[in-house]
Amino acid sequence: MSISKEEVLYVANLARLRLSDEESAQLAEDMSQILGYMELLNQVDTDGVEPLEHVVEMTQNFREDKALPPLNHETALKNAPDADSDYFRVPRVIE
């Protein structure tokens, strides 16, 4: 299938794109090649081929979920940029 320069300009107009003559000619050529490749793929016999989610086998390696002791106030506030005894101080966001 071949895409004409006029078809590229029509679609570009719908998408509100301004293309130069060189860009529209290049896009017409590129889109024609893509559609030609899709036609080639449509000719491949895929009977009996199971659809895949991923090309390679995927596994999820999660760490074991176990509870740890909580941080004490001193450790939690040690690296805080601004703290007030037991609390973090943050900039006011609501006036």
Secondary structure, 3 states (H helix, E strand, C coil): CCCCHHHHHHHHHHCCCCCCHHHHHHHHHHHHHHHHHHHHHHCCCCCCCCCCCCCCCCCCCCCCCCCCCCCCHHHHHCCCCCEECCEECCCCCCC
